[in-house]
């Protein structure tokens, strides 16, 4: 519609289509301060620089419409400033705009003209250029990074301000190398960061990257690669495309790269390239019918009509990329319309030709011959080109700096001294300025902070339109509902070397790329801290985790609780055994004067039974949360009462051994020492010896309460730990010695006919003692440490039960069910007078009788 409007306007003015224009003569304007301009008005394809043999003039013959529009945007900005009375009142800006053909060698000639002394065509050689006044105050442009790197170093020597509207290479941010370079577009670092965030946002971590073999492509590809690797994105294939030359498009190694990508799982290709190199890339892709991909475009070719209009582009897949946000300038359309109309008026063109040629034309030659053959059709296609505002804003940045340097106000600019370029420069550092109702600011590197729009190609009528599907201003925002993909069913493409690991799995990298990996489960005791972790993180010792966990859980303390089934069973057994002990003790007390009780030891037997009861009660210290007091009490309450019981049994065995094995002359004397106070002295000494051993053990090697974090998978085991097993065995030595002497004193004694065999009960009681504690050693060593307390409880109870069942319960049977055998003859080996003698001595003499 806009093209038809222009055609109608031209027709209304009576201009014949195809007639030469005089646009090239409008590229200069006199003024108080002149701005130089470098624009790609000609196409790079027609320079023929590869065939140059002499440093002669180079002309570009093919028009580049975007370059012409950028020049027109500069002309429009200068006219606005001159017509306004606020920014530079009483002063007029002028301009000298030249073609660069996007080649550094072409751009150097106008650059030399800019630096020539005012009114001259030569550059003066001085030691100090402080007072040097060149022809121009500042330079707008160039557009190409390749050209800007050359002109930037040249102008930086003179501290000539240079404001580019399109050179985005990050190298130009180096203030040491380019102290006078500024730009009204963001650096490629921002664009590369946006690309990386886009890949991360869409979960694409397996991509190919291609760049053009020029400064823009090499530097952009390098930036993207480093940023992508830092964010965990793997570049499966990477290559540079040679720039197209006269011999035709030659992609070199990129051809094999494209075929590799075509047969791989890579579905996304990042292309950081100039428009002409991209044209060659897609021409090859379309010709060989490579499979569609997602193409992430750099700003240089995303809006290029050269690429957009390539036949077959609709078959290459999905194209999306970032464009920096600029202000819409609706007045620019009418301004271009007016300029084209003026350039087509013979009278206006004649007035321009009547003026004298400047020194620029004598040195550089015609500024832009191809501009005079521009048509409304090929110019209007680029009217909405996104970098038009950048060129427009570049003029306003220089005007604002000049406003500050001249100390201008609403009434005028009082400073009369002409401003030199370096004086203008010092006002541009970190300067804020307004251009078309937008506020921009140069940072310390000379860059401006502009947001990006994410654009998607949407095909309509054989030509793509740009649809906004997101934005980037430090963080990425995506509009998924507006996205259209080339895949069946509009499914979002997947470009990953390996599937995403599940929760609780880490990546074990295989090969050279971190994105190609196997998923490995995190074992118990470790967890996955972050989704991209390569190793499982171990839990702290007070925490636990199951297999394939993403977090750790606190360990709960574990000890032998009162409510556990094993404890309940052992407590039931304790009740039974303790009840039997009390029953036996009651029977022995009730029948304390009977021959049976006297033969069993009388009061000593009752004391031994009371000690057995205390041994049973020691098991009550094992359940519950352990403490230092309970750990100490377990040993004391076990060993001291057990020593008391075994010492009474030892005296019983000694009497039997003396009465049956020694000569009669020794018997009466020894019996007197084994009865009465002497017997109780033996018991006391045995218990004192055991108490001394226990005190030494508890003082030197005390049992400690520890928390073991490793023996249980989900809990922390709290238990009493024996500090020294050797000292623990020494504490058992007295009891073991008493039991062993008991066994020796009764095992070899032969029974006598007609008398109760008391030695047999003692022998079996000691066997029960040894069997219990000898079995305890391998059982304790082989069971899990969690089971140590119930094993100790069971051993103690079975030890008491063994002694009770083999020595005391048979006597209870005789007391209750065979009272006829409870006679002095059967138990004491004599008549009634012997029974009275035994009773008066306070002890019972145990003798042997025949087995029943």
GIWOVEN-V214425 format. One record per pair of residues at least 12 apart in sequence whose C-alpha atoms are under 7 Angstrom apart, sorted by the first residue. I is the first residue (numbers start at 1). J is the second residue. D is the distance in whole Angstrom. If there is no record, write none. Layout:
i = {I;I}
j = {J;J}
d = {D;D}
//
This chain:
i = {3;3;3;6;6;7;10;15;18;20;20;21;21;21;21;22;22;22;22;23;23;23;24;24;24;24;24;25;27;27;28;28;28;29;29;29;30;30;31;31;31;32;32;32;32;33;33;33;33;33;34;34;34;34;34;34;35;35;35;35;35;35;35;35;36;36;36;36;36;36;36;36;37;37;37;37;37;37;38;38;38;38;38;38;38;39;39;39;39;39;39;39;39;40;40;40;40;40;40;41;41;41;41;41;41;41;41;42;42;42;42;42;42;42;43;43;43;43;43;44;44;45;46;46;46;47;47;58;60;61;62;63;63;65;65;65;66;70;70;73;73;73;74;74;74;77;77;78;78;86;87;88;88;89;89;89;90;98;98;99;99;102;102;103;104;104;104;109;110;113;114;114;114;115;115;116;116;117;117;117;118;118;118;121;133;137;137;138;138;138;138;139;139;139;140;140;140;140;141;141;141;141;142;142;143;143;143;143;144;144;145;145;145;145;145;146;146;148;149;152;152;153;153;156;156;156;159;159;159;160;160;160;161;161;161;161;162;162;162;163;163;163;163;164;164;164;165;165;165;165;165;165;165;166;168;168;168;168;169;169;169;169;170;170;170;173;173;174;175;180;181;182;182;183;183;183;184;184;184;184;184;185;185;185;186;186;186;186;187;188;189;192;192;193;194;196;196;197;204;204;204;205;205;205;205;205;206;206;206;206;206;206;206;206;206;207;207;207;207;207;207;207;207;208;208;208;208;208;208;208;208;209;209;209;209;209;209;209;210;210;210;210;210;210;211;211;211;211;211;211;212;212;212;212;212;212;212;212;213;213;213;213;216;217;217;220;221;234;234;234;237;239;240;241;241;243;244;244;249;262;262;265;265;266;267;267;267;267;268;268;268;268;269;269;269;270;270;270;271;271;271;271;272;272;273;273;274;274;275;275;275;275;279;279;286;286;292;292;292;293;293;293;294;294;294;295;295;295;296;296;296;297;297;297;298;298;299;299;299;302;308;308;309;317;318;318;319;319;320;320;320;321;321;321;322;322;322;322;323;323;323;324;324;324;324;325;325;325;325;326;326;327;333;393;396;397;400;401;401;401;402;404;405;405;429;429;430;430;430;451;451;452;452;452;453;453;453;453;454;454;454;454;455;455;455;456;456;469;469;497;497;498;498;498;501;503;503;504;504;504;504;504;504;504;505;505;505;505;505;505;506;506;506;506;506;506;506;506;506;507;507;507;507;508;508;521;522;522;522;522;523;523;524;524;524;525;525;525;525;525;526;526;526;527;527;527;527;527;527;528;528;528;529;539;541;542;542;542;543;544;544;555;555;555;556;556;557;557;557;557;558;558;558;558;559;559;559;559;559;560;560;561;561;562;562;570;574;574;577;578;578;581;581;584;585;585;588;594;595;595;595;595;595;596;596;598;598;598;599;599;599;599;599;600;600;601;601;601;602;602;604;605;608;608;608;611;611;611;611;612;612;612;612;614;614;615;615;615;615;616;618;618;618;619;621;622;626;626;626;626;627;628;628;631;631;632;636;640;640;640;643;643;643;644;644;646;646;646;647;647;647;648;649;650;650;650;651;653;653;653;653;654;655;655;656;656;656;657;657;657;660;675;676;690;693;694;697;701;701;702;703;703;703;703;704;704;705;705;705;705;706;706;706;706;707;739;743;743;746;746;746;747;751;751;751;752;752;752;753;753;754;754;754;755;755;755;755;755;755;755;756;756;756;756;756;756;757;757;757;757;757;758;758;758;761;761;762;764;765;765;765;765;768;768;768;769;769;769;772;772;772;773;776;827;827;828;828;828;829}
j = {376;377;380;337;376;376;341;344;375;372;373;343;344;372;373;343;344;349;372;343;371;372;367;368;369;371;372;352;96;97;95;96;97;94;95;96;94;95;92;93;94;91;92;93;94;92;93;94;136;137;93;94;95;96;136;137;94;95;96;136;137;138;139;140;95;96;97;114;136;138;139;140;96;97;98;139;140;141;97;98;99;100;140;141;142;67;71;98;99;100;141;142;143;64;67;99;100;101;102;63;64;67;68;99;100;101;368;60;61;62;63;64;99;101;60;62;63;64;101;101;102;245;60;61;62;59;60;106;101;370;370;370;371;378;379;382;382;388;391;388;391;392;391;392;395;392;395;93;395;410;403;403;408;411;412;413;412;110;367;367;368;144;147;147;146;147;150;364;364;360;134;135;136;134;135;134;135;133;134;135;133;134;135;359;420;420;421;160;161;162;421;161;162;163;162;163;164;394;162;163;164;165;164;167;164;165;166;167;166;167;167;168;169;215;216;215;216;167;172;178;181;177;178;178;179;180;180;421;422;180;421;422;180;181;421;425;180;181;182;181;182;183;394;182;183;184;183;184;185;387;390;391;394;185;185;186;187;188;187;188;216;219;187;188;189;445;446;445;445;425;446;446;447;446;447;448;390;393;394;447;448;390;447;448;447;448;449;450;447;220;223;223;224;227;472;227;228;476;494;495;496;233;234;495;496;515;233;234;235;236;266;495;496;497;515;234;235;236;266;267;268;269;495;235;236;237;238;266;268;269;270;235;237;238;239;269;270;271;238;239;240;270;271;272;239;240;241;271;272;273;240;241;242;243;272;273;274;277;240;241;242;243;273;272;273;272;272;513;514;515;257;254;254;254;277;277;276;277;280;290;291;495;497;495;293;294;494;495;293;294;295;495;294;295;296;295;296;297;295;296;297;298;297;298;298;300;300;301;300;301;304;307;306;307;312;316;315;316;317;316;317;318;317;318;319;318;319;320;319;320;321;319;320;321;321;322;321;322;323;321;463;464;463;486;485;486;456;457;455;456;457;454;455;456;452;453;454;455;452;453;454;450;451;452;453;450;451;452;453;386;389;389;383;435;435;433;433;424;427;428;424;427;424;427;442;444;442;443;444;472;473;471;472;473;468;470;471;472;468;469;470;471;467;468;469;468;469;482;483;515;516;515;516;517;519;548;550;521;522;527;528;548;549;550;519;520;521;522;528;548;519;520;521;522;528;533;534;535;536;519;520;533;534;520;534;548;536;547;548;549;547;548;545;546;547;538;539;544;545;546;538;539;545;545;548;549;550;551;552;549;550;551;550;552;709;554;555;709;555;713;714;714;715;716;715;716;715;716;717;718;715;716;717;718;624;625;717;718;719;623;624;623;624;623;624;794;616;797;801;613;616;609;613;812;606;609;606;822;822;823;824;827;828;822;827;843;844;845;827;828;844;845;846;844;846;652;843;844;843;844;648;648;644;645;648;641;642;644;645;641;642;645;800;637;641;637;638;641;642;797;634;637;638;793;634;789;705;718;719;720;705;704;705;703;720;703;694;687;690;691;686;687;735;683;687;735;738;739;683;686;738;683;742;738;741;742;674;742;745;746;759;745;671;674;759;846;847;745;746;749;749;843;842;734;731;731;727;723;724;723;720;721;722;723;720;721;718;719;720;721;718;719;720;721;719;766;763;766;759;762;763;763;848;849;850;848;849;850;849;850;826;849;850;826;827;829;847;848;849;850;826;827;847;848;849;850;847;848;849;850;851;846;847;848;806;807;807;806;802;803;806;807;799;802;803;799;802;803;795;798;799;795;795;846;847;845;846;847;847}
d = {7;6;6;7;6;7;6;6;7;5;5;5;5;4;6;5;7;6;5;5;6;5;6;5;6;6;6;7;6;5;5;4;6;5;5;7;5;7;5;5;4;6;5;6;7;7;5;6;7;6;6;4;5;7;5;6;6;5;6;5;6;5;6;7;6;5;6;6;6;6;4;6;6;4;6;6;5;6;6;5;6;6;6;5;5;6;7;6;5;6;7;6;6;7;5;6;5;5;5;6;5;5;6;5;7;6;7;5;6;5;5;5;7;5;6;5;6;6;6;5;6;7;6;7;7;7;5;7;6;6;6;5;6;7;5;7;6;5;6;6;6;5;6;5;6;6;6;6;7;6;6;6;7;7;5;7;6;7;6;6;6;6;7;6;7;5;6;7;7;7;7;5;6;5;6;5;6;6;4;6;6;5;4;7;6;7;5;6;5;6;6;6;5;6;6;5;6;7;7;6;4;6;5;7;6;6;4;5;6;5;4;6;6;6;6;5;7;6;7;6;6;7;6;6;6;5;5;7;5;6;5;6;5;6;6;6;6;5;6;6;5;5;6;6;4;6;6;5;6;7;5;5;7;6;7;6;5;5;6;5;6;7;5;6;6;5;7;7;6;7;6;4;6;6;6;7;5;7;6;7;6;6;7;6;6;6;6;6;7;6;7;6;5;7;6;7;6;7;7;5;6;4;6;7;6;7;6;5;6;6;6;5;5;6;7;6;5;6;6;7;5;6;7;5;5;5;6;7;6;5;6;7;6;5;7;6;5;6;6;5;6;6;5;6;7;5;6;6;5;5;5;5;6;7;7;5;6;6;5;5;5;6;7;5;5;6;6;6;7;6;7;6;7;6;7;5;7;6;6;6;6;7;7;5;5;6;7;5;6;5;6;6;6;5;6;6;5;6;7;6;5;6;7;5;7;7;5;6;6;5;6;7;7;5;6;7;7;5;4;6;5;6;6;5;6;6;5;6;6;5;5;7;6;5;6;7;7;6;6;7;7;7;7;5;6;6;6;6;5;4;6;6;5;7;6;6;5;6;5;5;7;6;6;4;6;6;6;5;6;6;6;6;7;5;6;6;6;6;5;6;6;7;6;7;7;7;5;5;6;6;5;6;5;6;6;6;4;6;6;6;5;5;5;5;6;6;7;6;6;6;5;7;5;6;6;7;6;6;6;6;5;4;5;5;6;5;4;6;6;6;6;5;7;7;7;6;5;6;6;5;6;6;5;7;6;5;6;6;5;7;5;6;5;4;4;6;6;5;5;7;4;5;6;7;7;5;5;6;7;6;5;7;6;6;6;6;6;6;5;7;5;6;5;6;5;6;6;5;6;6;6;6;5;6;7;6;6;6;7;5;6;6;5;6;6;7;7;7;6;6;7;6;6;7;6;6;7;7;6;6;5;6;7;6;6;6;4;7;6;6;4;5;4;7;7;7;6;5;6;6;6;7;6;4;6;5;6;6;6;7;7;6;6;7;6;6;5;6;6;6;6;5;6;5;6;6;7;7;6;7;6;6;6;6;6;7;7;6;6;7;7;6;6;6;6;7;6;7;5;7;7;7;7;6;7;5;7;5;6;6;7;6;7;7;7;6;6;5;7;7;7;6;7;7;6;6;6;6;6;6;6;6;5;6;6;5;7;6;5;6;6;6;6;7;7;6;5;6;5;7;6;6;5;6;6;5;4;5;5;4;7;5;5;5;6;7;7;5;2;5;6;6;7;5;4;6;7;4;5;7;7;7;7;6;6;5;6;6;6;5;5;6;7;5;7;5;7;7;6;7;6;7;6;6;6;6;6;6;6}
//
